[in-house]
Amino acid sequence: MAAIRTFFKRNVGQYSSNNNNSNNRTTTDSSSDTSSSTITERINNQVNYGCSSTSTLGVLTHTNGDSLRHPLLNISATKHHRRFLLRLIHNSTIMNKQEEELINENTCLLDTILPKELILSTLFYLSRHCPYLKHINISSCHHIDDQGIKMICTSCSYLESWDISWCMHITENGIRVVTESCSKLTTFKAEGCTYMTNNAAMHLGKNCSKLLFLDLNRCSSLTDDGLIILTQYCPLLETLIIANCTSLTDHTLIALGKYCHQLKKLDATLCSQFSDAGFLAMAQGCHLLRRIDLEDCTAITDETIRHLVDNCPNIENFTLSRCEQITDDGVRYIGSSVNAQENLRVLELDNCPSITDISINHLLACQNLQRLDIFDCQQITRNAVKRIQMRYPHLKIHAYFAPQTPTPTPHQTTTCSFCCSTSCSACVPSCCTIT
């Protein structure tokens, strides 16, 4: 408590013995008047006079719980605290775009402004006074550990969404507490959590069988064993992000095809051990798939495309960037599929060196394609791109084309028209952009 009092003394004028002459209240009056309207008025006044975000936060926190209830959850005077509160609590079931942008901005606000003791006190307050919380986002709050998690979970059994991404001090035990206390979870995000182990995944699956959205990006400790158990207990899963989980193999894909028949989105970026055989098994069970990201899945070939196109008729977004074994035959499977012709909206083929203008011809049949990415596909020419652009003027095409290299003239110096810098005539920009 001494640390908290020191924090307030430094940041809130009400504790200063030499108050500014412009204050209309004495220290006693300021401390005793804790009605909701008075606190809100004090916050507005301090904001209007240019008070720092830390100082205003002190006003918010140094009062009794009941008086804080409304100002704490409904501050409109300062966007700094709206970010702080929206990041900590989000009580609506659907997040609009403006609120999402607000939450994504200043991701470490809670962690950087408050000392650990005050963070724990805040979490304790939430657990006592907000038992019906449904959404909590504490991503990148490095001060929060298993103790803070336990405080929230003690009373908030109605939670549906947890985001602990990049909380590096939440261990396997903290995740177990979350899963055992919050059986109603439908969304769980743990990006970058190295303590998201196989045991943690097992607890998550067994205790939270209603999961719909699961983000395990960069959870490097996970292996097939954890994912197999998790998928067995989460048959309703619709979105799974396992990007950068480089230890996973085809056994995970086989489990998805066997148990997760509601899967609609899969992000398997950089899962380099996934192969054609694994995607065949997954595709045969996940017929509802709409979005799939296979960037840097370097082991797959055209056969994976064929399996997915044949078994998953609803695919709208297909990412195959840096899959260097993909050829024109793979794109032909897409272009000749009646379902892909109707449903495909986005196709990403960046850095696929084997595809040529023939692939562009195959895609002429995809009448609803809205975006095509073909960066660094060196065998695709401008003429091919112009043909599909003329057929579909609405189509956004992202492509690079290497300009022709001029015949070098010894010792000649010129100005590069692309980058406006003086250089040797043999030096040309690596690419130019056509969109």
N, C-alpha and C positions, 0 to 999 in steps of 0.2 A: 504493500500500500504506500510505503514511503516513496517508491519510484513513481507511482501514479500521481501522488500529490506534487512531487517535484515537476512532473510533466505538465500538470495543470498550472502550477505556479509560474512556470516559464512562459506558457502560451496563452493563458486566459487572464484578462485584466481583473476579473473579480477577486483574485487572490492576492493582488498586488497591494501592499500597504500604502504606497503613494499613488493612488488613483489619479488619472488625468482629470483636470478641472472640468472638462466637458461632460463627465459622467453625471447623470442626474440621480443615480441611486448610490446609496452607501453600500459597503461590502455586505452588511447584514441584509439589506433589502435585496441585493442581487442574489444572495445565496438562498434566501427564504422564498422568494417569489418564483415558483416552478410550475406555474400553470402552463398548459399547452400553448395558449395564445401568447403569453408573455415570452416564453422561450422562442417561439417562432418570430416574434417581433424583435427580440434581441439578435437573433441570427440575421434577420433582414438588415437591421441597423448596422451590424458589424460588417456584413458583406458590402453594404452601400458605402461604408467608410473605408473600404479597401482592406479589410481584415484578411489575413492569410488563411489558407485552407486549414492549416494545422490549428490555428486559434479557434476558428469556428467549430472545428471538430471537438475541441475541448468543451465548448458550450454544450454541444450535443451530448457529450458523454457524462459531464459532471452534473447530474441531477438524479432524482429518484426515478425508478423504472416506469411508474405509472404516468408521470408527467412527460416522459420522453416518448411514450408510445406513438402518439400521432406525429409530432415533428420529426421523429427519427425515420418514419416510413414515408413521409409525404413532404419533404423539403422541396420547394420549387424555386427558392431564391438563389441557390448556387449550384451550378452543374457539377462542381467538384464533388459535392456530397451525394448528388444523384448517382455519379459514377460509383462512388464508394458503396452506397447502399444497393444499387442495382447489381453490382458485382457480387455482393455478399448475399443478397436475397432477391429473388424474382418471383413474385407471388402469382403472376398471371400464367395461364396455361399456354398461351401463344405469345411469342416474343416478336414485336414488330421490328421493322428494319432499323428505325431510329434508335430503339433501345438496344438492339444488338450492336450497332456501331458504338453506342455509348459504353457498353460493357467491354467491347474489344479494345477500346482506347484506354491507355493508362492501366495496363493489366496488373501492375504491382502496387496500386494505390494504397490498399489496406496494409500491405506489408511494409511499405516505405514510410508511411506517416506515423504509424502507431508502434509503440514498444510491445514486446511480446506479452507482458502482463496485461496490457489493456486489450490486446486482441483476444486473449483468453477470457477476460471479463465480458467482452462483447459477445463472444460465442456462448458464454454461460447465460447472459441476458436473453439471447435469442432462444435458447433451449427452454427457458422458463416461461417466456411471454409469447412465444410464437410457435405453439405446438403443432399448428396446422400448416407449417411451411411445406411447400411442394418442390421448390427449386433452390439449390444452393450452388454457387460458383465461387470457389476459393482458389482458382487456378493461379499459379505463380506466387502464392503466398508462402514463402519459404519458412516463415516463423511458425506456421501451423504444423503441429506434429500429432502423434497419436492421442495425446491428452486433449487437444482441442477437438479432434474428431469425436472422441468419447463424450465430451460435453454436449455437442449438438445431438448426437444420436440417442442420448439418454431419454429425451422427451419427444423428439421429432420423428415419430414413427410413420408419418404420412408423406414423407419425402418421396418424390417420384424421379427427381433428377439431381445427380451429384456430379460436379466437375472438380476433380482434384489434380488436374494436369499440372505437371512441373512442380508439384509439392514434394520436394526432395526428402522431407523428413517424415513423411507418412509411410510407415512400414507395412509389412504383411499383416501384422497384428491390427493396425489401424483399419486396413481394408476389410479385415474379418469383422471388426466391430460394425462397420458400415453395413455390410451385407447381412449380418445377423439382426440388426436393429431396423433396417429399412427394406423389408420384404416387398414393398410396393414399387420398388425402383423399376422404371422403364428406360431410363437413360443413365449411362455411366461413362464418364470420360476420364481417362487416366494417361493421357499422352505424356511421354517422357518420364513415367514413374518407374524407376529401376527396381523398386520393391514390389512391382506387380509380377509376382512369381507364379509358378504353377499351382502352389497351394492357395494363393490369393484367388486365382482364376477358378479353382475348384470351389472355394467358399462362395464366390460370386454366382456361379452357376447353380449350386445347390440351394442357395437361400433367395435368389432373385430370379425366379423362373419366368417372370413377366417382362424381362428385358426386351426392348425393341431396338435400341441404339447403343452400340458399344464401340468406344474409341480406345484402341490399345496401340496407337502409333508410337513407335520408338520404345516399346516395352521390351527391352533387349533380353530380359531374363526368361521370357516365355519360350516354351518349346511345344511340340505336338502334344505331349502328355496333358498339359494344362488346357489347351484349346479343345482337345477331344472330350474331356470331361465337361467343360463349359457348354459345348454345343449339345451334348446329350440332355442337359437340363434346361436349355433355352430354345425350345422349338419355335418360339414366336419372333425370334430375332429377324429384323428387317435390314438393319445397317450394321456392317462390321468393317472396322478400319484396323488393319493389321500391317500397315505400311512400315517398312524398316524393321520388321521382326524377322531378321535374317536367319534365325535358327529353324524356322518352320519349313516343313516339307510337304509332300503330297498327302501325307496322312491327315493333315489338317483339312485339306480340300475334300478328301474322301468323307471325313466326318461331317463337313458342311452339307454335302450332297445327301448324306444319310439322315441327318437330323433337322436341318434348318431349311425346310421347304418354303418358308415365307421370305427368304432373303431377297432383297431388292437392290441393295447396293453393297459392293465389295471393293475395298481399296487394298490392293496387294502390292503396292509400289515397292520395288527393291526386294521382293521375296524371290531371290534368284534361284532357290532350290525347287520352286514349283515347275512342273513339267506338263506336257500334253496329257499324260495319263491321269494326273491329278485333276486337271480341268475337265476331262471327260467325265470322271466320276462326279464332280461337283455339278456340272451342267445337267446331268441326267436327273438330279434331284432338286435343282433350284430353277424351276421354270419361270419364276416371276421376276427374275433378275432384270433390272432396268439400267443400272449404271455399274460399270466395271472398269477399274483402273489397274492396268498391268504394266505400267511404266517400269522399265529396267528389269522385267522378268526375262532375263536373257536366255533361259533354257527353252522357252516355248517356240513353236514353229507355226506354220500355217494350219496345222491340225487343230490347235487350240481354237483358232478362229472358227474353223468348221464345226467343232463340237458346240461352241457357244451359240453360233448362228442357228444351227439345227435344233437346239434344245431350248433356247431362251428367246422366244419370238418378240419379247417386249423391249429389247435393249434399245435405249435412246442415246446413251453416252458411252463411247467405247474409246479407251485410251490404250494405245499400243506403242507409245514413244520409247525409243531406245531398245526395242525388241529387234535386234539386228538380224534374226533369222526369218523375219516376215518378208514375204516376196509378193509379187503380183498375183500369185495363185490365192494367197490368203485374202487379198482385197477382192478378188473375183468371187469368193464365197459370200462376201458381204453384198456385192452388187447384184448377184444373181438370186439372193434371198428375197422373196416377196415381202416377208415381214420387215426385213431391214430397209427395203425400198420405201416402205410406208412409215416406219417408226423411227429410224435412225435420225438423230438431230445433231450430234457432235461426234466427230471422228478425229482423233489425234494420232498422227503418224510421224512425229518428229524423229529425226535421226534413224530412219529405217533405210539404210543405204542401198538395199536391193530392189526397192520399188521404183518403177519407171512411169512413163506416160501411159502405159497400158493400164495401170491402176486408176489413173484419172478417168480413163474411158469407162472402166467398170463402174465408177461412181456416178456416171451420168444418169443411171437409173434410180438413184436415191433422191427422189423428188422433194423430200422434206428436210434434207440436210441443211442445217443452218450455219455450221462452222466446220471448217476443215483446216487442220494444222499440218503443214508439211515442211517445217523448218529443216534445213540441212538434209534434204532428200536430193542429192546432187544429180540424180538421173532424171528428175522431173524438169521439164522445160517450161519456158514462159508460154509457148503456144498452147500446150496442153491445159495450162491453168486458164488461159483466155477462153478456151472452148467451153469449159464448165462454167466459167463466170458469165459468158454470154447466154448459156442455157438457163442459169439461175442467178439473176442479178442480185437477189437478196442474200446470196451465200457469202459469208465472210471467210476469206481465204488468207491464211497467214503463211507466208513463204519467203525464203531467201533464194536469191539467184546469184551465183558468182559471175561477175563481169568478165568479159574476155580480157585476157592478159595481153597488153601491147608488146610489140617486139622491142626488147630493151636496147637502148642506145648507150654505149659506154660513156661514162662521165657526164651524162646530161642530167641537169637538174630541172625539175618542173614543179608546179603546184598542183596538188591533188584536188580535183573538183569535188570529191566526196567529203573529205575531212578538212579541207581548207588549210592544209599544212604543207610546207615544203618538204619534198622527199625525192628519192631517186626515181627515175622513170619506170624502173622495174617493180617498184613497190605499189601495189594497188590494194584498195580495200578488199577485205575477204568476202564481202557480200553487200548486196543492196536489198532493200525491202520492197515487196509488192504486196499490197493489201487491197 
